[in-house]
Amino acid sequence: MRLIVLAAAAMSVALPAVALAGPASNAVKFFYVPEVKFEADAKYRDRFTDPVTKLFDLNDKASKNNPDEVACIDFDPGLDAQDFDQKTLAKTLKLAETVNGDNAEVTATFNLFPEGDDSKREMVWALKKVDGKWKVADITSKTSNWKLSALECMPDKAPE
């Protein structure tokens, strides 16, 4: 009986820490499960902040100017890929967050497919708290060594 009481007491102390650590990770988890969502989709724009929103606006303009061409963002930034297996991704997804005031960093690690070393991904999401909500400010691929905010987009470029 004493062991049960000790376990319950330990969990009551541990649970608040987990609850405090969850909101930033939940903002990232939204884009992976229950299904992957394309970050550049306009319907998710309210989940982002500068500098990424500037890139998304340029991507929208490129799509509008050249509707028959692939826009600036031709892959899923949160996956660092175009193809994936949802079951594998959901099963292997691990999120770790570090919060520092109104800034947070969430590292997402996962596999795109059941087999193959090249399917492993490590993505680092930079978040800012805006009006009490975590918003994505940038996404970095540790796997392929790029940062979303550093990608170039030239919406006025004439189609080749």
Order of alpha helices (4+ residues) and beta strands (2+ residues): alpha-alpha-alpha-beta-beta-beta-beta-beta
